[in-house]
Amino acid sequence: MKESENLIEKGKEFSDKKDEEQAIFCFKQLIEKNPKNFEAWLLKGKSHFKLEEYEEALACFERAVKLNPKNIDACLDLGKSYRKTGNPFKELEQINKAIQMDSNDSNDWCRIGHAYTNLDQYENAITCLKKALEINPKNIRVMYSLAIIYGDYLGDPKWAIHYYEKLVDVDKSRSMIKAYAYLKLHKEYNKIGDTKKANEYLFKGDGILSKFLTKKLL
């Protein structure tokens, strides 16, 4: 058991460093020792996907779903691989499977929402993302995703502003996502002709970004 855990951790470390080839080598070693290790198949698939080796990723995710058919992460990763290999309808099947699991995890619903967004099914995406927000009203990733759909895809600055402002209110840190939200608010307020508000948010966003750049240079 300890050797398996070590290989998983080593593989994750390589993946964090963007060395996916070495990560795959670790997960492959583990699979050779235990072909029924769900996590190894899932993580190997994720590494192949990052390398844009979609056929290999698909095979890994299919195996992962076989081993653990009720894992939402595996279903959605399998769906993404179907889309990348030219089968968006099979992706929808996996999304529907994930919905039927009726998760209580806000991040699961956020991932389902992203899957619908990738298929240009924005109304379905909004429904899932709102469900995610019901479960965790402070999930800033969900707020950002909703704002992007309304602002960038549906051309609805009012609702985009609503979710971006909600995000900057909830996020008490000076994170990158908050900086991007400020810059998006600059864009959305310009759309409705409120240049004063737009410039206020531009100043705030630039303030956070300049601090990040200063830290990198030090």
N, CA, C and O of each residue as an XYZ file, in Angstrom:
872
protein
N       0.832     -1.220      0.000
C       0.000      0.000      0.000
C       0.865      1.269      0.000
O       0.579      2.242     -0.698
N       1.956      1.221      0.826
C       2.809      2.400      0.914
C       3.488      2.703     -0.425
O       3.602      3.862     -0.823
N       3.938      1.645     -1.116
C       4.592      1.831     -2.418
C       3.619      2.449     -3.422
O       4.001      3.314     -4.210
N       2.356      2.001     -3.390
C       1.326      2.554     -4.285
C       1.124      4.039     -4.018
O       1.067      4.850     -4.943
N       1.016      4.382     -2.730
C       0.815      5.791     -2.357
C       2.002      6.641     -2.802
O       1.828      7.767     -3.267
N       3.216      6.089     -2.653
C       4.417      6.828     -3.061
C       4.419      7.107     -4.563
O       4.770      8.203     -4.999
N       4.024      6.102     -5.349
C       3.989      6.286     -6.805
C       2.940      7.315     -7.213
O       3.165      8.124     -8.113
N       1.781      7.274     -6.535
C       0.728      8.271     -6.811
C       1.254      9.667     -6.496
O       1.114     10.582     -7.307
N       1.863      9.834     -5.313
C       2.368     11.149     -4.906
C       3.480     11.632     -5.835
O       3.520     12.804     -6.208
N       4.384     10.718     -6.208
C       5.461     11.088     -7.138
C       4.885     11.534     -8.479
O       5.323     12.527     -9.061
N       3.893     10.781     -8.957
C       3.248     11.132    -10.223
C       2.579     12.491    -10.162
O       2.674     13.282    -11.101
N       1.901     12.762     -9.052
C       1.233     14.065     -8.879
C       2.260     15.199     -8.854
O       2.039     16.265     -9.429
N       3.382     14.952     -8.180
C       4.439     15.976     -8.112
C       4.982     16.284     -9.506
O       5.168     17.448     -9.862
N       5.233     15.240    -10.289
C       5.706     15.455    -11.665
C       4.672     16.242    -12.471
O       5.020     17.139    -13.239
N       3.396     15.892    -12.286
C       2.329     16.580    -13.024
C       2.251     18.051    -12.618
O       2.053     18.924    -13.463
N       2.410     18.323    -11.310
C       2.402     19.715    -10.828
C       3.530     20.529    -11.462
O       3.407     21.735    -11.680
N       4.638     19.829    -11.751
C       5.787     20.504    -12.382
C       5.683     20.490    -13.908
O       6.611     20.888    -14.613
N       4.538     20.024    -14.400
C       4.260     19.943    -15.844
C       5.161     18.928    -16.569
O       5.373     19.025    -17.777
N       5.679     17.965    -15.819
C       6.449     16.881    -16.428
C       5.522     15.668    -16.555
O       5.614     14.708    -15.789
N       4.633     15.743    -17.538
C       3.592     14.724    -17.660
C       4.148     13.359    -18.078
O       3.585     12.325    -17.720
N       5.243     13.354    -18.828
C       5.836     12.077    -19.253
C       6.278     11.260    -18.034
O       6.023     10.058    -17.950
N       6.944     11.935    -17.095
C       7.386     11.245    -15.881
C       6.194     10.847    -15.016
O       6.202      9.793    -14.381
N       5.170     11.698    -14.995
C       3.949     11.379    -14.237
C       3.327     10.099    -14.796
O       2.959      9.195    -14.045
N       3.216     10.035    -16.118
C       2.641      8.849    -16.777
C       3.458      7.603    -16.435
O       2.896      6.533    -16.200
N       4.785      7.746    -16.407
C       5.657      6.612    -16.075
C       5.330      6.070    -14.677
O       5.263      4.858    -14.475
N       5.128      6.985    -13.714
C       4.784      6.566    -12.339
C       3.438      5.844    -12.307
O       3.312      4.779    -11.702
N       2.434      6.430    -12.962
C       1.092      5.830    -12.934
C       1.084      4.481    -13.669
O       0.373      3.552    -13.285
N       1.891      4.398    -14.735
C       1.977      3.146    -15.500
C       2.585      2.032    -14.641
O       2.122      0.892    -14.669
N       3.624      2.376    -13.880
C       4.245      1.400    -12.974
C       3.219      0.851    -11.993
O       3.171     -0.348    -11.717
N       2.405      1.755    -11.478
C       1.392      1.363    -10.496
C       0.335      0.459    -11.129
O      -0.096     -0.523    -10.525
N      -0.073      0.797    -12.345
C      -1.078     -0.008    -13.058
C      -0.543     -1.415    -13.348
O      -1.279     -2.400    -13.286
N       0.748     -1.486    -13.665
C       1.356     -2.806    -13.913
C       1.304     -3.680    -12.663
O       1.131     -4.896    -12.751
N       1.457     -3.051    -11.502
C       1.403     -3.794    -10.232
C      -0.038     -4.119     -9.847
O      -0.330     -5.179     -9.292
N      -0.945     -3.163    -10.161
C      -2.358     -3.347     -9.793
C      -3.255     -2.743    -10.876
O      -3.575     -1.555    -10.834
N      -3.659     -3.574    -11.851
C      -4.476     -3.064    -12.970
C      -5.852     -2.541    -12.544
O      -6.557     -1.939    -13.353
N      -6.238     -2.764    -11.290
C      -7.554     -2.293    -10.836
C      -7.458     -1.015     -9.996
O      -8.403     -0.658     -9.293
N      -6.324     -0.338    -10.072
C      -6.152      0.897     -9.301
C      -6.826      2.055    -10.038
O      -6.287      2.591    -11.006
N      -8.001      2.426     -9.566
C      -8.811      3.468    -10.206
C      -8.060      4.789    -10.315
O      -8.035      5.406    -11.379
N      -7.444      5.227     -9.209
C      -6.796      6.542     -9.192
C      -5.652      6.621    -10.203
O      -5.446      7.653    -10.842
N      -4.909      5.517    -10.338
C      -3.790      5.510    -11.293
C      -4.286      5.673    -12.730
O      -3.694      6.420    -13.509
N      -5.370      4.976    -13.083
C      -5.947      5.116    -14.432
C      -6.447      6.542    -14.661
O      -6.226      7.127    -15.722
N      -7.126      7.095    -13.646
C      -7.678      8.449    -13.774
C      -6.559      9.473    -13.971
O      -6.627     10.308    -14.873
N      -5.534      9.404    -13.127
C      -4.444     10.380    -13.201
C      -3.609     10.207    -14.468
O      -3.146     11.187    -15.052
N      -3.424      8.974    -14.882
C      -2.701      8.725    -16.149
C      -3.472      9.358    -17.312
O      -2.882      9.967    -18.204
N      -4.801      9.204    -17.286
C      -5.639      9.822    -18.315
C      -5.507     11.331    -18.321
O      -5.429     11.945    -19.385
N      -5.480     11.940    -17.128
C      -5.355     13.401    -17.033
C      -4.023     13.873    -17.622
O      -3.966     14.899    -18.299
N      -2.953     13.113    -17.356
C      -1.641     13.488    -17.899
C      -1.621     13.369    -19.422
O      -1.099     14.248    -20.107
N      -2.187     12.288    -19.950
C      -2.271     12.155    -21.415
C      -3.085     13.307    -22.008
O      -2.732     13.843    -23.059
N      -4.172     13.683    -21.334
C      -5.034     14.761    -21.836
C      -4.250     16.074    -21.903
O      -4.356     16.821    -22.876
N      -3.460     16.346    -20.855
C      -2.663     17.583    -20.843
C      -1.650     17.606    -21.986
O      -1.303     18.669    -22.500
N      -1.182     16.419    -22.374
C      -0.234     16.321    -23.498
C      -0.949     16.282    -24.855
O      -0.316     16.133    -25.901
N      -2.283     16.419    -24.813
C      -3.129     16.371    -26.017
C      -3.065     15.007    -26.700
O      -3.234     14.898    -27.915
N      -2.820     13.972    -25.899
C      -2.849     12.592    -26.392
C      -4.234     12.029    -26.076
O      -4.414     11.232    -25.155
N      -5.197     12.472    -26.870
C      -6.595     12.259    -26.502
C      -7.050     10.805    -26.611
O      -7.880     10.360    -25.819
N      -6.529     10.073    -27.563
C      -6.904      8.647    -27.685
C      -6.435      7.869    -26.456
O      -7.169      7.047    -25.908
N      -5.184      8.146    -26.031
C      -4.647      7.476    -24.843
C      -5.434      7.882    -23.602
O      -5.728      7.051    -22.743
N      -5.773      9.176    -23.517
C      -6.565      9.665    -22.382
C      -7.918      8.965    -22.346
O      -8.376      8.527    -21.290
N      -8.550      8.865    -23.509
C      -9.862      8.215    -23.615
C      -9.806      6.782    -23.085
O     -10.678      6.361    -22.325
N      -8.782      6.041    -23.489
C      -8.656      4.642    -23.044
C      -8.510      4.564    -21.525
O      -9.091      3.688    -20.884
N      -7.734      5.481    -20.957
C      -7.541      5.492    -19.492
C      -8.835      5.842    -18.766
O      -9.190      5.199    -17.778
N      -9.535      6.853    -19.253
C     -10.773      7.270    -18.589
C     -11.866      6.206    -18.721
O     -12.662      6.013    -17.802
N     -11.900      5.523    -19.855
C     -12.871      4.423    -20.009
C     -12.619      3.349    -18.956
O     -13.551      2.812    -18.357
N     -11.335      3.049    -18.743
C     -10.980      2.048    -17.732
C     -11.346      2.547    -16.334
O     -11.863      1.789    -15.513
N     -11.075      3.831    -16.068
C     -11.382      4.414    -14.755
C     -12.883      4.353    -14.472
O     -13.296      4.004    -13.367
N     -13.696      4.695    -15.476
C     -15.156      4.675    -15.301
C     -15.660      3.250    -15.085
O     -16.602      3.026    -14.325
N     -15.028      2.296    -15.756
C     -15.398      0.888    -15.555
C     -15.144      0.472    -14.104
O     -15.946     -0.236    -13.496
N     -14.017      0.927    -13.569
C     -13.644      0.569    -12.197
C     -14.473      1.317    -11.158
O     -14.745      0.791    -10.078
N     -14.873      2.547    -11.488
C     -15.647      3.358    -10.534
C     -16.689      4.172    -11.298
O     -16.492      5.363    -11.541
N     -17.805      3.529    -11.680
C     -18.796      4.194    -12.543
C     -19.517      5.367    -11.890
O     -20.191      6.133    -12.580
N     -19.390      5.522    -10.572
C     -20.107      6.622     -9.906
C     -19.188      7.785     -9.553
O     -19.540      8.631     -8.730
N     -18.022      7.826    -10.168
C     -17.106      8.944     -9.923
C     -17.348     10.037    -10.965
O     -17.101      9.839    -12.154
N     -17.830     11.180    -10.507
C     -18.198     12.277    -11.415
C     -16.986     12.790    -12.189
O     -17.077     13.068    -13.385
N     -15.856     12.914    -11.505
C     -14.632     13.399    -12.144
C     -14.268     12.526    -13.344
O     -13.957     13.032    -14.422
N     -14.311     11.211    -13.141
C     -13.957     10.274    -14.222
C     -14.942     10.376    -15.385
O     -14.538     10.378    -16.548
N     -16.235     10.462    -15.070
C     -17.264     10.576    -16.130
C     -17.050     11.830    -16.977
O     -17.122     11.779    -18.205
N     -16.786     12.955    -16.309
C     -16.626     14.210    -17.045
C     -15.319     14.234    -17.836
O     -15.265     14.782    -18.937
N     -14.265     13.638    -17.269
C     -13.005     13.547    -18.020
C     -13.173     12.653    -19.250
O     -12.641     12.944    -20.321
N     -13.918     11.570    -19.079
C     -14.206     10.693    -20.221
C     -14.995     11.463    -21.277
O     -14.725     11.350    -22.472
N     -15.969     12.244    -20.824
C     -16.767     13.057    -21.745
C     -15.913     14.033    -22.536
O     -16.081     14.174    -23.748
N     -14.987     14.713    -21.846
C     -14.083     15.656    -22.525
C     -13.263     14.955    -23.602
O     -13.040     15.495    -24.686
N     -12.819     13.743    -23.280
C     -12.006     12.983    -24.241
C     -12.835     12.566    -25.451
O     -12.336     12.548    -26.577
N     -14.113     12.228    -25.214
C     -14.998     11.919    -26.347
C     -15.116     13.131    -27.269
O     -15.081     12.994    -28.492
N     -15.257     14.324    -26.672
C     -15.382     15.533    -27.502
C     -14.109     15.753    -28.321
O     -14.167     16.069    -29.509
N     -12.973     15.582    -27.671
C     -11.694     15.821    -28.347
C     -11.416     14.794    -29.445
O     -10.654     15.058    -30.375
N     -12.043     13.624    -29.327
C     -11.845     12.598    -30.368
C     -13.030     12.554    -31.338
O     -13.221     11.579    -32.066
N     -13.823     13.637    -31.331
C     -14.859     13.793    -32.355
C     -16.194     13.156    -32.059
O     -16.933     12.817    -32.983
N     -16.530     12.982    -30.765
C     -17.816     12.363    -30.425
C     -18.534     13.143    -29.318
O     -18.644     12.660    -28.191
N     -19.029     14.365    -29.640
C     -19.672     15.190    -28.615
C     -20.937     14.570    -28.030
O     -21.290     14.860    -26.887
N     -21.631     13.716    -28.796
C     -22.864     13.105    -28.275
C     -22.557     12.161    -27.118
O     -23.327     12.051    -26.164
N     -21.407     11.476    -27.222
C     -21.012     10.598    -26.117
C     -20.623     11.425    -24.896
O     -20.771     10.974    -23.760
N     -20.124     12.643    -25.139
C     -19.831     13.523    -23.997
C     -21.131     13.844    -23.263
O     -21.176     13.841    -22.033
N     -22.185     14.121    -24.025
C     -23.485     14.413    -23.400
C     -23.961     13.247    -22.538
O     -24.523     13.460    -21.464
N     -23.742     12.029    -22.998
C     -24.120     10.846    -22.206
C     -23.428     10.865    -20.851
O     -24.042     10.583    -19.821
N     -22.140     11.201    -20.866
C     -21.376     11.227    -19.615
C     -21.839     12.372    -18.710
O     -21.890     12.227    -17.489
N     -22.175     13.509    -19.322
C     -22.688     14.640    -18.537
C     -24.001     14.243    -17.865
O     -24.212     14.522    -16.684
N     -24.880     13.589    -18.624
C     -26.167     13.156    -18.062
C     -25.973     12.155    -16.928
O     -26.706     12.175    -15.939
N     -24.978     11.276    -17.080
C     -24.663     10.326    -16.013
C     -24.252     11.078    -14.748
O     -24.671     10.745    -13.639
N     -23.422     12.097    -14.948
C     -22.935     12.888    -13.813
C     -24.089     13.609    -13.116
O     -24.125     13.680    -11.888
N     -25.032     14.145    -13.899
C     -26.188     14.845    -13.325
C     -27.040     13.892    -12.494
O     -27.511     14.248    -11.414
N     -27.232     12.684    -13.003
C     -28.074     11.702    -12.296
C     -27.492     11.303    -10.941
O     -28.219     10.837    -10.063
N     -26.195     11.484    -10.774
C     -25.583     11.163     -9.475
C     -25.992     12.169     -8.403
O     -25.858     11.894     -7.210
N     -26.494     13.340     -8.824
C     -27.047     14.358     -7.919
C     -26.101     14.650     -6.751
O     -26.456     14.485     -5.584
N     -24.910     15.080     -7.094
C     -23.875     15.341     -6.088
C     -24.244     16.508     -5.173
O     -24.980     17.415     -5.561
N     -23.717     16.462     -3.953
C     -23.862     17.585     -3.022
C     -22.593     18.431     -2.990
O     -22.416     19.263     -2.101
N     -21.719     18.215     -3.955
C     -20.455     18.951     -4.023
C     -20.578     20.070     -5.059
O     -20.838     19.816     -6.235
N     -20.391     21.294     -4.609
C     -20.503     22.458     -5.493
C     -19.556     22.360     -6.686
O     -19.919     22.739     -7.800
N     -18.340     21.852     -6.459
C     -17.350     21.767     -7.544
C     -17.751     20.762     -8.622
O     -17.405     20.929     -9.792
N     -18.485     19.709     -8.223
C     -18.982     18.747     -9.220
C     -19.947     19.430    -10.180
O     -19.850     19.262    -11.396
N     -20.879     20.204     -9.623
C     -21.855     20.908    -10.471
C     -21.160     21.974    -11.324
O     -21.578     22.255    -12.447
N     -20.104     22.556    -10.778
C     -19.329     23.532    -11.551
C     -18.693     22.855    -12.767
O     -18.710     23.410    -13.866
N     -18.138     21.667    -12.574
C     -17.531     20.927    -13.691
C     -18.582     20.536    -14.733
O     -18.322     20.595    -15.935
N     -19.763     20.138    -14.271
C     -20.836     19.797    -15.221
C     -21.216     21.046    -16.021
O     -21.436     20.982    -17.231
N     -21.288     22.179    -15.322
C     -21.574     23.450    -16.000
C     -20.535     23.776    -17.060
O     -20.877     24.225    -18.154
N     -19.263     23.550    -16.736
C     -18.191     23.805    -17.709
C     -18.306     22.877    -18.918
O     -18.049     23.276    -20.054
N     -18.699     21.633    -18.649
C     -18.867     20.673    -19.754
C     -19.949     21.162    -20.716
O     -19.775     21.095    -21.933
N     -21.067     21.655    -20.175
C     -22.129     22.202    -21.032
C     -21.642     23.456    -21.774
O     -21.979     23.662    -22.940
N     -20.853     24.285    -21.093
C     -20.327     25.495    -21.739
C     -19.478     25.128    -22.952
O     -19.567     25.769    -23.999
N     -18.657     24.093    -22.802
C     -17.800     23.651    -23.914
C     -18.602     23.156    -25.111
O     -18.108     23.136    -26.238
N     -19.864     22.753    -24.849
C     -20.745     22.303    -25.937
C     -21.669     23.425    -26.415
O     -22.589     23.189    -27.198
N     -21.414     24.654    -25.934
C     -22.232     25.835    -26.277
C     -23.678     25.705    -25.799
O     -24.569     26.347    -26.355
N     -23.921     24.885    -24.781
C     -25.270     24.737    -24.210
C     -25.347     25.606    -22.948
O     -25.284     25.119    -21.819
N     -25.485     26.910    -23.193
C     -25.311     27.878    -22.107
C     -26.424     27.848    -21.071
O     -26.164     28.034    -19.882
N     -27.662     27.615    -21.503
C     -28.765     27.579    -20.531
C     -28.595     26.401    -19.570
O     -28.800     26.539    -18.364
N     -28.217     25.242    -20.118
C     -27.952     24.084    -19.258
C     -26.778     24.359    -18.325
O     -26.792     23.971    -17.157
N     -25.766     25.032    -18.860
C     -24.592     25.375    -18.046
C     -24.998     26.271    -16.881
O     -24.569     26.060    -15.747
N     -25.832     27.274    -17.170
C     -26.280     28.205    -16.126
C     -27.055     27.468    -15.039
O     -26.855     27.717    -13.850
N     -27.941     26.559    -15.447
C     -28.725     25.779    -14.476
C     -27.802     25.028    -13.522
O     -28.015     25.037    -12.309
N     -26.779     24.377    -14.071
C     -25.854     23.586    -13.242
C     -24.996     24.485    -12.354
O     -24.746     24.159    -11.194
N     -24.549     25.610    -12.895
C     -23.716     26.518    -12.113
C     -24.514     27.174    -10.985
O     -23.981     27.419     -9.903
N     -25.792     27.457    -11.244
C     -26.634     28.011    -10.171
C     -26.861     26.981     -9.069
O     -26.933     27.321     -7.888
N     -26.971     25.724     -9.472
C     -27.086     24.635     -8.491
C     -25.814     24.584     -7.631
O     -25.876     24.400     -6.415
N     -24.662     24.751     -8.291
C     -23.382     24.771     -7.570
C     -23.352     25.903     -6.551
O     -22.837     25.744     -5.445
N     -23.913     27.049     -6.938
C     -23.920     28.219     -6.058
C     -24.902     28.056     -4.902
O     -24.684     28.589     -3.814
N     -25.977     27.319     -5.142
C     -26.922     27.007     -4.050
C     -26.222     26.180     -2.974
O     -26.401     26.408     -1.777
N     -25.417     25.213     -3.427
C     -24.719     24.329     -2.486
C     -23.641     25.099     -1.726
O     -23.486     24.934     -0.516
N     -22.902     25.937     -2.444
C     -21.852     26.744     -1.805
C     -21.928     28.173     -2.326
O     -21.337     28.491     -3.358
N     -22.663     29.047     -1.609
C     -22.858     30.426     -2.076
C     -21.572     31.249     -2.146
O     -21.587     32.371     -2.653
N     -20.459     30.706     -1.643
C     -19.198     31.460     -1.669
C     -18.188     30.888     -2.670
O     -17.001     31.207     -2.612
N     -18.660     30.053     -3.575
C     -17.761     29.448     -4.563
C     -17.458     30.470     -5.666
O     -18.248     30.657     -6.592
N     -16.302     31.125     -5.547
C     -15.987     32.220     -6.482
C     -15.727     31.713     -7.900
O     -15.932     32.439     -8.873
N     -15.278     30.469     -8.009
C     -15.055     29.888     -9.342
C     -16.377     29.802    -10.106
O     -16.428     30.046    -11.312
N     -17.439     29.454     -9.389
C     -18.768     29.351    -10.007
C     -19.256     30.736    -10.428
O     -19.787     30.907    -11.525
N     -19.073     31.726     -9.545
C     -19.493     33.096     -9.876
C     -18.782     33.591    -11.133
O     -19.392     34.204    -12.009
N     -17.482     33.311    -11.201
C     -16.702     33.741    -12.368
C     -17.218     33.066    -13.643
O     -17.335     33.698    -14.693
N     -17.521     31.780    -13.527
C     -18.017     31.027    -14.694
C     -19.360     31.570    -15.176
O     -19.579     31.720    -16.378
N     -20.260     31.865    -14.232
C     -21.563     32.436    -14.600
C     -21.387     33.795    -15.274
O     -22.031     34.090    -16.281
N     -20.508     34.614    -14.705
C     -20.276     35.945    -15.270
C     -19.715     35.857    -16.689
O     -20.104     36.629    -17.566
N     -18.804     34.916    -16.908
C     -18.217     34.721    -18.252
C     -19.306     34.348    -19.260
O     -19.343     34.880    -20.370
N     -20.191     33.427    -18.862
C     -21.262     33.006    -19.785
C     -22.146     34.192    -20.146
O     -22.425     34.438    -21.319
N     -22.588     34.931    -19.113
C     -23.481     36.064    -19.385
C     -22.775     37.160    -20.190
O     -23.348     37.697    -21.137
N     -21.549     37.490    -19.821
C     -20.857     38.599    -20.475
C     -20.267     38.260    -21.826
O     -20.466     38.990    -22.797
N     -19.532     37.141    -21.894
C     -18.782     36.817    -23.115
C     -19.601     36.051    -24.149
O     -19.390     36.210    -25.352
N     -20.536     35.219    -23.683
C     -21.263     34.353    -24.623
C     -22.693     34.820    -24.906
O     -23.172     34.707    -26.034
N     -23.370     35.341    -23.886
C     -24.773     35.738    -24.083
C     -24.947     37.241    -24.269
O     -26.049     37.705    -24.559
N     -23.868     38.005    -24.104
C     -23.952     39.454    -24.310
C     -24.907     40.140    -23.355
O     -25.637     41.050    -23.747
N     -24.905     39.701    -22.088
C     -25.807     40.257    -21.076
C     -24.972     40.902    -19.963
O     -24.690     40.259    -18.952
N     -24.570     42.190    -20.149
C     -23.690     42.826    -19.164
C     -24.296     42.943    -17.769
O     -23.575     42.914    -16.772
N     -25.631     43.077    -17.697
C     -26.286     43.246    -16.388
C     -25.999     42.056    -15.466
O     -25.593     42.233    -14.317
N     -26.217     40.834    -15.989
C     -25.993     39.644    -15.161
C     -24.511     39.341    -15.000
O     -24.093     38.791    -13.981
N     -23.720     39.697    -16.001
C     -22.264     39.526    -15.867
C     -21.761     40.389    -14.711
O     -20.994     39.927    -13.866
N     -22.200     41.644    -14.686
C     -21.813     42.564    -13.606
C     -22.269     42.024    -12.256
O     -21.525     42.083    -11.278
N     -23.491     41.498    -12.201
C     -24.037     40.950    -10.951
C     -23.093     39.901    -10.360
O     -22.773     39.950     -9.172
N     -22.648     38.952    -11.191
C     -21.814     37.857    -10.664
C     -20.371     38.286    -10.423
O     -19.740     37.809     -9.480
N     -19.834     39.178    -11.259
C     -18.475     39.671    -10.997
C     -18.444     40.471     -9.690
O     -17.515     40.331     -8.896
N     -19.463     41.310     -9.472
C     -19.480     42.113     -8.243
C     -19.693     41.238     -7.008
O     -19.150     41.510     -5.937
N     -20.486     40.196     -7.175
C     -20.676     39.227     -6.090
C     -19.331     38.585     -5.733
O     -18.995     38.419     -4.560
N     -18.573     38.230     -6.772
C     -17.266     37.592     -6.572
C     -16.314     38.514     -5.806
O     -15.705     38.093     -4.822
N     -16.182     39.764     -6.248
C     -15.208     40.656     -5.599
C     -15.641     41.010     -4.179
O     -14.812     41.371     -3.344
N     -16.936     40.907     -3.912
C     -17.438     41.147     -2.558
C     -17.114     39.962     -1.642
O     -16.734     40.145     -0.485
N     -17.269     38.746     -2.176
C     -17.050     37.529     -1.373
C     -15.560     37.251     -1.177
O     -15.142     36.844     -0.093
N     -14.761     37.467     -2.218
C     -13.324     37.165     -2.156
C     -12.598     38.290     -1.416
O     -12.383     39.372     -1.962
N     -12.226     38.015     -0.167
C     -11.583     39.048      0.656
C     -10.070     39.119      0.415
O      -9.395     39.997      0.952
N      -9.547     38.202     -0.384
C      -8.108     38.206     -0.672
C      -7.828     39.132     -1.860
O      -8.726     39.787     -2.389
N      -6.562     39.163     -2.259
C      -6.199     39.908     -3.475
C      -5.689     38.893     -4.500
O      -4.536     38.929     -4.929
N      -6.592     37.993     -4.872
C      -6.239     36.868     -5.740
C      -6.255     37.278     -7.211
O      -6.759     38.340     -7.576
N      -5.683     36.395     -8.052
C      -5.686     36.649     -9.496
C      -7.103     36.635    -10.054
O      -7.441     37.431    -10.929
N      -7.938     35.718     -9.539
C      -9.317     35.651    -10.054
C     -10.058     36.954     -9.740
O     -10.896     37.405    -10.521
N      -9.734     37.557     -8.576
C     -10.356     38.841     -8.229
C      -9.857     39.940     -9.178
O     -10.630     40.795     -9.612
N      -8.571     39.906     -9.490
C      -8.011     40.891    -10.432
C      -8.695     40.781    -11.793
O      -9.072     41.787    -12.394
N      -8.849     39.540    -12.272
C      -9.512     39.331    -13.568
C     -10.968     39.786    -13.521
O     -11.486     40.336    -14.493
N     -11.629     39.552    -12.372
C     -13.026     39.991    -12.231
C     -13.117     41.516    -12.320
O     -14.026     42.047    -12.958
N     -12.177     42.219    -11.680
C     -12.156     43.686    -11.769
C     -11.984     44.136    -13.226
O     -12.662     45.057    -13.681
N     -11.077     43.482    -13.946
C     -10.838     43.872    -15.344
C     -12.044     43.560    -16.227
O     -12.342     44.290    -17.172
N     -12.729     42.466    -15.905
C     -13.959     42.132    -16.641
C     -15.059     43.151    -16.321
O     -15.847     43.515    -17.193
N     -15.107     43.606    -15.065
C     -16.096     44.633    -14.697
C     -15.825     45.927    -15.464
O     -16.756     46.619    -15.876
N     -14.563     46.244    -15.649
C     -14.192     47.402    -16.480
C     -14.810     47.264    -17.879
O     -15.391     48.206    -18.419
N     -14.668     46.077    -18.437
C     -15.192     45.808    -19.791
C     -16.721     45.882    -19.822
O     -17.293     46.499    -20.721
N     -17.385     45.253    -18.837
C     -18.859     45.199    -18.839
C     -19.472     46.576    -18.580
O     -20.479     46.928    -19.195
N     -18.871     47.363    -17.669
C     -19.407     48.712    -17.422
C     -19.200     49.614    -18.634
O     -20.021     50.491    -18.902
N     -18.116     49.405    -19.364
C     -17.925     50.161    -20.614
C     -19.021     49.842    -21.623
O     -19.457     50.713    -22.375
N     -19.464     48.576    -21.632
C     -20.531     48.165    -22.562
C     -21.814     48.950    -22.324
O     -22.537     49.277    -23.265
N     -22.091     49.251    -21.047
C     -23.346     49.968    -20.747
C     -23.118     51.480    -20.618
O     -24.016     52.220    -20.215
N     -21.910     51.924    -20.965
C     -21.639     53.361    -21.022
C     -21.296     54.015    -19.706
O     -21.285     55.243    -19.624
N     -21.013     53.233    -18.659
C     -20.657     53.813    -17.359
C     -19.127     53.819    -17.237
O     -18.535     52.931    -16.623
N     -18.506     54.839    -17.836
C     -17.037     54.875    -17.879
C     -16.423     55.156    -16.512
O     -15.303     54.729    -16.231
N     -17.154     55.874    -15.664
C     -16.631     56.177    -14.320
C     -16.414     54.882    -13.536
O     -15.337     54.645    -12.988
N     -17.454     54.052    -13.491
C     -17.375     52.761    -12.794
C     -16.323     51.877    -13.467
O     -15.532     51.215    -12.795
N     -16.328     51.876    -14.794
C     -15.380     51.049    -15.552
C     -13.948     51.378    -15.150
O     -13.137     50.479    -14.931
N     -13.639     52.670    -15.054
C     -12.274     53.086    -14.720
C     -11.916     52.785    -13.269
O     -10.761     52.495    -12.956
N     -12.913     52.853    -12.381
C     -12.681     52.487    -10.972
C     -12.215     51.033    -10.880
O     -11.255     50.709    -10.180
N     -12.922     50.171    -11.606
C     -12.581     48.747    -11.561
C     -11.258     48.458    -12.272
O     -10.512     47.573    -11.855
N     -10.969     49.193    -13.331
C      -9.689     49.028    -14.027
C      -8.531     49.335    -13.078
O      -7.533     48.615    -13.044
N      -8.679     50.411    -12.311
C      -7.649     50.815    -11.344
C      -7.434     49.714    -10.293
O      -6.298     49.395     -9.941
N      -8.540     49.140     -9.799
C      -8.443     48.082     -8.783
C      -7.775     46.826     -9.345
O      -6.920     46.221     -8.698
N      -8.176     46.447    -10.550
C      -7.592     45.261    -11.178
C      -6.107     45.431    -11.446
O      -5.316     44.525    -11.185
N      -5.727     46.597    -11.968
C      -4.314     46.869    -12.247
C      -3.488     46.866    -10.970
O      -2.327     46.460    -10.968
N      -4.110     47.330     -9.873
C      -3.419     47.368     -8.575
C      -3.009     45.979     -8.113
O      -1.888     45.776     -7.646
N      -3.928     45.017     -8.245
C      -3.619     43.633     -7.832
C      -2.584     43.025     -8.775
O      -1.627     42.396     -8.323
N      -2.772     43.208    -10.080
C      -1.854     42.606    -11.054
C      -0.435     43.141    -10.902
O       0.528     42.388    -11.039
N      -0.298     44.434    -10.619
C       1.043     45.016    -10.473
C       1.758     44.423     -9.266
O       2.978     44.259     -9.288
N       0.998     44.095     -8.195
C       1.618     43.473     -7.015
C       2.109     42.068     -7.339
O       3.177     41.660     -6.885
N       1.322     41.323     -8.132
C       1.746     39.982     -8.547
C       3.020     40.062     -9.386
O       3.935     39.258     -9.208
N       3.079     41.032    -10.299
C       4.253     41.185    -11.162
C       5.477     41.583    -10.350
O       6.582     41.108    -10.613
N       5.283     42.457     -9.360
C       6.394     42.882     -8.494
C       6.965     41.695     -7.735
O       8.182     41.545     -7.631
N       6.066     40.835     -7.196
C       6.512     39.637     -6.463
C       7.340     38.730     -7.363
O       8.347     38.174     -6.926
N       6.919     38.576     -8.621
C       7.631     37.688     -9.549
C       9.024     38.227     -9.862
O       9.963     37.457    -10.064
N       9.152     39.551     -9.900
C      10.436     40.158    -10.248
C      11.426     40.136     -9.088
O      12.637     40.206     -9.295
N      10.900     40.039     -7.855
C      11.784     40.053     -6.670
C      12.512     38.729     -6.498
O      13.290     38.570     -5.557
